[in-house]
Amino acid sequence: DGSSGFRGEVARLEELEQLVTTALSALPRACGHCGCHSLQLGRPLLKCTACAGAYYCNRDCQRRAWPSHKLSCQKKG
């Protein structure tokens, strides 16, 4: 049956997506405005609360980056 092969491929792709997501989350993040890394700060960066896809070292960098970030920011959910 061809559909079980397709389901198997989908399951493998979903597993691969999870592995990639896990690997990427382990990388040091960079501030979306000034570019400093969490390793430089010695603490995690702040995450955009709307999309969770942008990171900033502080509120000032988040405010300064907003004019460009708002063009791609899409609320989760």
Backbone as a chain_set.jsonl record, in Angstrom:
{"seq": "DGSSGFRGEVARLEELEQLVTTALSALPRACGHCGCHSLQLGRPLLKCTACAGAYYCNRDCQRRAWPSHKLSCQKKG", "coords": {"N": [[0.85, -1.195, 0.0], [0.691, 2.133, -0.962], [0.117, 4.335, 0.642], [0.967, 3.817, 3.264], [3.696, 3.932, 2.972], [3.978, 6.624, 2.387], [3.045, 7.746, 4.789], [5.04, 6.827, 6.449], [7.223, 8.242, 5.449], [6.406, 10.853, 6.06], [6.402, 10.7, 8.856], [9.142, 10.291, 9.279], [10.141, 12.726, 8.289], [8.98, 14.499, 10.115], [10.29, 13.691, 12.424], [12.92, 14.354, 11.728], [12.625, 17.136, 11.497], [12.165, 17.792, 14.198], [14.648, 17.047, 15.293], [16.35, 18.904, 14.019], [15.285, 21.306, 14.994], [15.844, 20.999, 17.733], [18.652, 20.929, 17.637], [19.215, 23.494, 16.605], [18.258, 25.08, 18.677], [20.194, 24.787, 20.557], [22.299, 26.32, 19.733], [24.245, 29.322, 20.214], [22.488, 32.353, 20.634], [22.021, 35.433, 18.798], [21.747, 38.924, 19.269], [19.111, 40.629, 17.704], [19.463, 43.249, 17.021], [21.987, 44.554, 17.819], [23.748, 42.453, 17.563], [25.24, 41.117, 19.501], [26.19, 38.172, 21.343], [24.596, 35.583, 23.272], [26.48, 34.185, 24.682], [28.452, 36.097, 25.101], [27.133, 37.815, 26.816], [26.617, 36.209, 28.95], [24.217, 35.244, 29.748], [20.86, 34.215, 28.854], [19.292, 35.574, 25.882], [16.639, 38.006, 25.486], [13.395, 37.181, 24.309], [11.279, 37.879, 21.532], [8.025, 38.519, 22.413], [5.772, 38.258, 20.87], [6.261, 36.78, 18.414], [8.268, 35.003, 19.057], [10.518, 34.549, 17.609], [12.607, 36.278, 17.352], [15.463, 37.657, 18.943], [16.851, 39.572, 21.63], [19.294, 41.578, 23.352], [18.583, 43.405, 25.268], [15.888, 45.623, 26.36], [16.179, 48.086, 25.097], [17.575, 47.502, 22.698], [15.599, 45.898, 21.572], [13.514, 47.752, 21.153], [14.775, 49.512, 19.337], [15.119, 47.807, 17.171], [12.555, 47.297, 16.375], [11.203, 48.784, 14.2], [12.14, 47.487, 11.832], [11.788, 44.79, 12.461], [9.042, 44.508, 12.847], [7.956, 44.178, 10.346], [8.264, 41.513, 9.697], [7.365, 40.154, 11.883], [5.213, 37.839, 13.26], [2.504, 36.907, 15.108], [2.514, 34.107, 17.288], [0.631, 31.048, 17.099]], "CA": [[0.0, 0.0, 0.0], [1.51, 3.339, -1.09], [-0.152, 5.328, 1.679], [1.785, 3.559, 4.45], [5.01, 4.468, 2.651], [3.876, 8.077, 2.524], [2.967, 8.038, 6.228], [6.373, 6.597, 6.996], [8.054, 9.385, 5.045], [5.954, 12.002, 6.857], [6.904, 10.489, 10.214], [10.594, 10.531, 9.251], [10.347, 14.169, 8.139], [8.64, 15.135, 11.39], [11.388, 13.377, 13.338], [14.049, 15.177, 11.289], [12.318, 18.521, 11.875], [12.389, 17.892, 15.641], [16.101, 17.006, 15.518], [16.909, 20.183, 13.583], [14.823, 22.317, 15.959], [16.626, 20.797, 18.951], [20.041, 21.336, 17.363], [19.27, 24.954, 16.47], [18.025, 25.716, 19.971], [21.427, 24.687, 21.339], [23.266, 27.304, 19.252], [24.143, 30.612, 20.877], [21.654, 33.33, 19.935], [22.586, 36.765, 18.617], [20.778, 40.016, 19.362], [18.619, 41.047, 16.403], [19.815, 44.638, 16.732], [23.43, 44.864, 17.899], [24.513, 41.274, 17.171], [25.989, 40.461, 20.575], [25.755, 36.792, 21.571], [24.26, 35.209, 24.643], [27.729, 33.777, 25.332], [29.124, 37.319, 25.528], [26.386, 38.383, 27.937], [26.607, 35.277, 30.065], [22.822, 34.954, 30.08], [20.038, 34.099, 27.646], [18.729, 36.803, 25.331], [15.193, 38.162, 25.597], [12.713, 36.704, 23.113], [10.09, 38.63, 21.124], [6.879, 37.823, 22.999], [4.739, 38.039, 19.859], [6.579, 35.707, 17.46], [9.28, 34.122, 19.66], [11.526, 34.246, 16.608], [13.668, 37.287, 17.38], [16.093, 37.732, 20.259], [17.493, 40.859, 21.909], [20.051, 41.566, 24.602], [17.869, 44.23, 26.24], [14.69, 46.302, 25.842], [16.593, 49.162, 24.197], [17.819, 46.891, 21.382], [14.311, 45.458, 21.041], [12.814, 48.958, 20.66], [15.473, 50.02, 18.149], [14.947, 46.862, 16.067], [11.142, 47.123, 16.058], [10.776, 49.232, 12.863], [12.395, 46.473, 10.805], [11.255, 43.494, 12.888], [7.582, 44.455, 12.752], [7.593, 43.756, 9.002], [8.244, 40.053, 9.617], [6.848, 39.596, 13.138], [3.866, 37.265, 13.183], [2.124, 36.325, 16.38], [2.402, 32.647, 17.344], [-0.681, 30.506, 17.421]], "C": [[0.888, 1.247, 0.0], [1.303, 4.346, 0.021], [0.684, 5.087, 2.934], [3.212, 4.043, 4.223], [5.053, 5.971, 2.806], [3.845, 8.466, 3.998], [4.32, 7.838, 6.896], [7.325, 7.734, 6.67], [7.699, 10.633, 5.855], [6.485, 11.884, 8.279], [8.404, 10.751, 10.282], [10.905, 12.022, 9.106], [10.032, 14.916, 9.428], [9.73, 14.896, 12.424], [12.622, 14.219, 13.0], [13.841, 16.64, 11.673], [12.566, 18.739, 13.364], [13.884, 17.891, 15.966], [16.757, 18.328, 15.147], [16.53, 21.285, 14.562], [15.62, 22.218, 17.258], [18.066, 21.263, 18.764], [20.158, 22.855, 17.278], [19.079, 25.651, 17.807], [19.269, 25.683, 20.856], [22.483, 25.701, 20.898], [23.136, 28.609, 20.026], [23.339, 31.595, 20.013], [22.397, 34.658, 19.816], [21.461, 37.784, 18.697], [20.411, 40.472, 17.954], [18.933, 42.492, 16.065], [21.328, 44.849, 16.714], [24.32, 43.669, 17.559], [25.302, 40.6, 18.274], [25.368, 39.089, 20.85], [25.452, 36.55, 23.037], [25.519, 34.768, 25.403], [28.499, 34.989, 25.84], [28.464, 37.903, 26.771], [26.44, 37.494, 29.17], [25.208, 34.956, 30.555], [22.034, 34.813, 28.787], [19.548, 35.47, 27.171], [17.225, 36.825, 25.561], [14.562, 37.794, 24.263], [11.534, 37.627, 22.811], [8.871, 37.866, 21.637], [5.783, 37.547, 21.985], [5.056, 36.829, 18.987], [7.55, 34.67, 18.011], [10.378, 33.76, 18.67], [12.677, 35.236, 16.559], [14.178, 37.404, 18.815], [16.839, 39.048, 20.404], [18.208, 40.801, 23.25], [19.37, 42.404, 25.679], [16.683, 44.939, 25.565], [15.063, 47.414, 24.861], [16.848, 48.616, 22.788], [16.513, 46.421, 20.754], [13.536, 46.645, 20.448], [13.456, 49.477, 19.371], [15.279, 49.117, 16.932], [13.496, 46.786, 15.585], [10.747, 47.629, 14.67], [11.034, 48.208, 11.757], [11.785, 45.122, 11.182], [9.74, 43.411, 12.691], [7.107, 44.02, 11.364], [7.507, 42.238, 8.869], [7.648, 39.386, 10.859], [5.423, 39.102, 12.955], [3.585, 36.53, 14.466], [1.981, 34.81, 16.287], [0.952, 32.269, 17.555], [-1.628, 30.612, 16.362]], "O": [[1.744, 1.396, 0.872], [2.203, 5.13, 0.322], [1.073, 6.043, 3.604], [3.869, 4.508, 5.154], [6.036, 6.53, 3.293], [4.532, 9.399, 4.413], [4.696, 8.588, 7.797], [8.134, 8.141, 7.504], [8.582, 11.377, 6.282], [6.967, 12.865, 8.844], [8.885, 11.364, 11.235], [11.836, 12.523, 9.737], [10.736, 15.857, 9.792], [10.058, 15.788, 13.207], [13.288, 14.736, 13.897], [14.774, 17.306, 12.121], [13.121, 19.768, 13.751], [14.332, 18.653, 16.823], [17.621, 18.82, 15.872], [17.369, 22.111, 14.92], [16.026, 23.236, 17.818], [18.629, 21.919, 19.64], [21.098, 23.436, 17.82], [19.674, 26.701, 18.048], [19.381, 26.465, 21.799], [23.461, 25.919, 21.613], [22.038, 28.968, 20.45], [23.512, 31.643, 18.795], [23.279, 34.97, 20.616], [20.348, 37.525, 18.239], [21.285, 40.678, 17.112], [18.697, 42.926, 14.938], [21.884, 45.276, 15.702], [25.51, 43.84, 17.295], [25.976, 39.602, 18.018], [24.178, 38.875, 20.619], [25.982, 37.222, 23.921], [25.613, 34.952, 26.616], [29.131, 34.923, 26.894], [29.138, 38.418, 27.663], [26.323, 37.973, 30.297], [25.038, 34.449, 31.663], [22.495, 35.248, 27.732], [19.41, 36.402, 27.963], [16.611, 35.786, 25.801], [15.133, 38.064, 23.206], [10.866, 38.103, 23.729], [8.707, 36.686, 21.326], [4.94, 36.68, 22.217], [4.214, 35.944, 18.831], [7.639, 33.565, 17.476], [11.09, 32.775, 18.864], [13.625, 35.046, 15.797], [13.416, 37.266, 19.772], [17.389, 39.576, 19.438], [17.799, 40.082, 24.162], [19.553, 42.151, 26.87], [16.509, 44.856, 24.349], [14.338, 47.655, 23.897], [16.392, 49.197, 21.803], [16.333, 46.53, 19.541], [12.97, 46.537, 19.36], [12.755, 49.839, 18.426], [15.273, 49.593, 15.796], [13.235, 46.264, 14.501], [9.99, 46.932, 13.994], [10.225, 48.078, 10.839], [11.317, 44.391, 10.309], [9.217, 42.336, 12.397], [5.981, 43.546, 11.218], [6.766, 41.729, 8.029], [7.45, 38.171, 10.871], [4.539, 39.855, 12.545], [4.335, 35.638, 14.865], [1.402, 34.29, 15.333], [0.155, 33.032, 18.101], [-2.774, 30.189, 16.513]]}, "num_chains": 1, "name": "protein.A"}
